[in-house]
Amino acid sequence: MNDALTDLGGTSVLVCAPGGPAVRGEQDAVDLVGNAFYLGAHWVALPVERLTGDFFRLRTRLAGAVAQKFVNYRVGLAVVGDVPEGGDALEAFVRESNRGRHLWFVADLEELEARLGRQ
């Protein structure tokens, strides 16, 4: 399966394939944002499989840097799948992100579609 543009909850979403290239740094995030712009997507649904362990180790600051790229370009980012165990700090980050409007952690595309439909 390749990355594909789809409509979820009335919003155009670039749904990334689990087997695609990993997001290892800010440039990878910029590349995803560029693909979203090119295809006309307002959100990117990124499977957890595409994120390296550094993303979930908050001390590396990779999660914040990636999220900031999406915020700067006004493209939403949904991390799709089970977030690995990462302690209280990661749980708090996920909880706070899910209260916002730019970065969400969702179990699956159905949850993302439901959230987008409520916007």
C-alpha contacts under 8 A as a table, 3 or more apart, distances in Angstrom:
res1	aa1	res2	aa2	distance
1	M	17	A	5.86
1	M	19	G	7.93
2	N	16	C	6.99
2	N	17	A	5.36
2	N	20	G	7.54
3	D	14	L	6.72
3	D	15	V	5.57
3	D	16	C	4.26
3	D	17	A	5.03
3	D	20	G	7.83
4	A	14	L	5.62
4	A	15	V	5.34
4	A	16	C	6.57
4	A	17	A	7.91
5	L	12	S	6.73
5	L	13	V	5.62
5	L	14	L	4.47
5	L	15	V	6.11
5	L	39	L	6.94
5	L	41	A	6.92
6	T	12	S	5.74
6	T	13	V	5.35
6	T	14	L	6.39
6	T	15	V	6.95
7	D	10	G	5.83
7	D	11	T	5.35
7	D	12	S	4.60
7	D	13	V	5.91
8	L	11	T	5.29
8	L	12	S	6.42
8	L	13	V	6.54
8	L	112	L	7.51
8	L	113	E	4.77
8	L	116	L	6.92
8	L	117	G	7.56
9	G	113	E	4.74
9	G	114	A	6.34
9	G	115	R	7.62
9	G	116	L	5.12
9	G	117	G	4.12
9	G	118	R	7.91
10	G	116	L	7.29
10	G	117	G	6.41
11	T	41	A	7.81
11	T	42	H	6.79
11	T	43	W	7.61
11	T	116	L	6.77
11	T	117	G	7.89
12	S	40	G	7.09
12	S	41	A	4.74
12	S	42	H	5.61
12	S	43	W	6.62
13	V	36	A	7.91
13	V	41	A	4.99
13	V	42	H	5.97
13	V	43	W	4.70
13	V	44	V	5.48
13	V	45	A	6.70
14	L	36	A	6.08
14	L	39	L	7.76
14	L	41	A	5.69
14	L	42	H	7.86
14	L	43	W	6.24
14	L	44	V	4.69
14	L	45	A	6.06
15	V	44	V	6.02
15	V	45	A	4.74
15	V	46	L	6.62
16	C	20	G	7.24
16	C	44	V	7.25
16	C	45	A	5.94
16	C	46	L	5.34
16	C	47	P	6.77
17	A	20	G	5.56
17	A	46	L	7.69
17	A	47	P	7.18
18	P	46	L	7.74
18	P	47	P	5.54
18	P	48	V	7.76
18	P	49	E	5.72
18	P	50	R	6.11
19	G	49	E	7.45
19	G	50	R	7.14
20	G	50	R	6.69
21	P	50	R	6.44
22	A	28	D	7.82
22	A	49	E	7.70
22	A	50	R	4.38
22	A	51	L	5.58
22	A	52	T	6.63
23	V	26	E	7.96
23	V	28	D	5.24
23	V	29	A	6.53
23	V	50	R	5.96
23	V	51	L	5.22
23	V	52	T	6.59
24	R	28	D	6.40
24	R	51	L	6.98
24	R	52	T	6.16
24	R	54	D	7.88
24	R	55	F	7.93
25	G	28	D	5.50
25	G	29	A	6.71
25	G	62	L	6.67
25	G	65	A	7.99
25	G	66	V	7.12
26	E	29	A	5.03
26	E	30	V	6.27
26	E	62	L	7.61
26	E	65	A	6.29
26	E	66	V	5.56
26	E	69	K	7.27
27	Q	30	V	4.94
27	Q	31	D	6.14
28	D	31	D	5.01
28	D	32	L	6.35
29	A	32	L	5.11
29	A	33	V	6.26
29	A	66	V	5.65
29	A	69	K	6.59
29	A	70	F	7.45
30	V	33	V	5.02
30	V	34	G	6.06
30	V	69	K	6.50
30	V	70	F	7.82
31	D	34	G	4.98
31	D	35	N	6.24
32	L	35	N	5.06
32	L	36	A	6.18
32	L	44	V	7.77
33	V	36	A	4.98
33	V	37	F	6.18
33	V	44	V	7.88
33	V	69	K	7.88
33	V	70	F	6.63
33	V	73	Y	7.36
33	V	75	V	6.91
34	G	37	F	5.09
34	G	38	Y	6.09
35	N	38	Y	5.03
35	N	39	L	6.19
36	A	39	L	5.25
36	A	40	G	5.90
36	A	41	A	4.77
36	A	42	H	6.95
36	A	43	W	7.31
36	A	44	V	6.85
36	A	75	V	7.81
37	F	40	G	4.99
37	F	41	A	6.01
37	F	42	H	7.70
38	Y	41	A	7.80
41	A	44	V	7.16
41	A	75	V	7.80
42	H	74	R	7.76
42	H	75	V	5.22
42	H	76	G	6.28
43	W	75	V	5.34
43	W	76	G	4.29
43	W	77	L	5.68
43	W	78	A	7.27
44	V	75	V	7.28
44	V	76	G	6.14
44	V	77	L	4.96
44	V	78	A	6.09
45	A	77	L	6.17
45	A	78	A	4.76
45	A	79	V	6.04
45	A	80	V	6.35
45	A	109	L	7.83
46	L	50	R	6.84
46	L	77	L	7.21
46	L	78	A	6.03
46	L	79	V	4.95
46	L	80	V	5.75
47	P	50	R	5.68
47	P	51	L	7.52
47	P	79	V	5.73
47	P	80	V	4.58
47	P	81	G	6.01
48	V	51	L	5.35
48	V	79	V	6.03
48	V	80	V	5.82
48	V	81	G	5.60
48	V	82	D	7.01
48	V	83	V	6.89
49	E	52	T	7.64
51	L	54	D	7.93
51	L	55	F	6.24
52	T	55	F	5.64
52	T	56	F	7.55
53	G	56	F	5.45
53	G	57	R	6.52
54	D	57	R	5.00
54	D	58	L	7.43
54	D	60	T	6.15
54	D	62	L	6.49
54	D	63	A	7.93
55	F	58	L	6.75
55	F	60	T	7.33
55	F	61	R	7.49
55	F	62	L	5.14
55	F	63	A	4.82
56	F	63	A	6.82
56	F	84	P	7.50
56	F	86	G	6.75
56	F	90	L	6.94
57	R	60	T	5.92
57	R	61	R	7.65
57	R	86	G	6.99
57	R	90	L	7.59
58	L	61	R	5.31
58	L	62	L	7.03
58	L	63	A	6.62
58	L	64	G	7.93
58	L	89	A	7.54
58	L	90	L	6.80
60	T	63	A	7.87
61	R	64	G	5.38
61	R	65	A	6.23
62	L	65	A	5.04
62	L	66	V	6.03
63	A	66	V	5.25
63	A	67	A	6.02
64	G	67	A	5.09
64	G	68	Q	5.96
65	A	68	Q	5.11
65	A	69	K	6.48
66	V	69	K	5.33
66	V	70	F	6.77
67	A	70	F	5.29
67	A	71	V	6.29
67	A	77	L	7.33
67	A	102	H	7.93
67	A	103	L	6.69
68	Q	71	V	4.95
68	Q	72	N	5.95
69	K	72	N	5.15
69	K	73	Y	6.38
70	F	73	Y	5.31
70	F	74	R	5.93
70	F	75	V	5.08
70	F	76	G	6.20
70	F	77	L	6.64
70	F	102	H	7.51
71	V	74	R	4.88
71	V	75	V	6.22
71	V	76	G	7.06
71	V	102	H	6.29
72	N	75	V	7.90
74	R	102	H	7.79
75	V	102	H	7.19
76	G	101	R	7.45
76	G	102	H	4.61
76	G	103	L	6.03
77	L	102	H	6.13
77	L	103	L	4.90
77	L	104	W	6.44
78	A	103	L	5.76
78	A	104	W	4.71
78	A	105	F	5.66
78	A	106	V	6.72
78	A	112	L	7.41
79	V	103	L	7.69
79	V	104	W	6.22
79	V	105	F	4.77
79	V	106	V	6.20
80	V	105	F	6.10
80	V	106	V	5.06
80	V	107	A	5.58
80	V	108	D	5.48
80	V	109	L	7.03
81	G	105	F	7.66
81	G	106	V	6.28
81	G	107	A	4.61
81	G	108	D	5.83
82	D	106	V	7.97
82	D	107	A	6.11
83	V	105	F	7.92
85	E	90	L	7.96
86	G	89	A	7.28
86	G	90	L	5.35
86	G	91	E	7.11
87	G	90	L	5.67
87	G	91	E	6.38
88	D	91	E	5.06
88	D	92	A	6.08
89	A	92	A	5.13
89	A	93	F	6.17
90	L	93	F	4.95
90	L	94	V	6.17
91	E	94	V	5.19
91	E	95	R	6.13
92	A	95	R	5.03
92	A	96	E	6.04
93	F	96	E	5.24
93	F	97	S	5.97
94	V	97	S	5.10
94	V	98	N	6.13
94	V	104	W	7.48
94	V	105	F	6.43
95	R	98	N	5.27
95	R	99	R	6.63
96	E	99	R	5.20
96	E	100	G	6.77
97	S	100	G	5.27
97	S	101	R	7.83
97	S	102	H	7.65
97	S	103	L	5.48
97	S	104	W	5.67
97	S	105	F	7.44
98	N	101	R	7.53
98	N	103	L	6.62
98	N	104	W	4.74
98	N	105	F	6.33
99	R	104	W	8.00
100	G	103	L	6.72
100	G	104	W	7.52
101	R	104	W	7.56
106	V	109	L	7.52
106	V	111	E	6.11
106	V	112	L	6.19
107	A	111	E	6.47
108	D	111	E	5.50
108	D	112	L	6.58
109	L	112	L	4.90
109	L	113	E	6.03
110	E	113	E	5.05
110	E	114	A	6.24
111	E	114	A	5.11
111	E	115	R	6.27
112	L	115	R	5.15
112	L	116	L	6.09
113	E	116	L	5.14
113	E	117	G	6.04
114	A	117	G	5.11
114	A	118	R	6.53
115	R	118	R	5.27
115	R	119	Q	6.74
116	L	119	Q	5.32
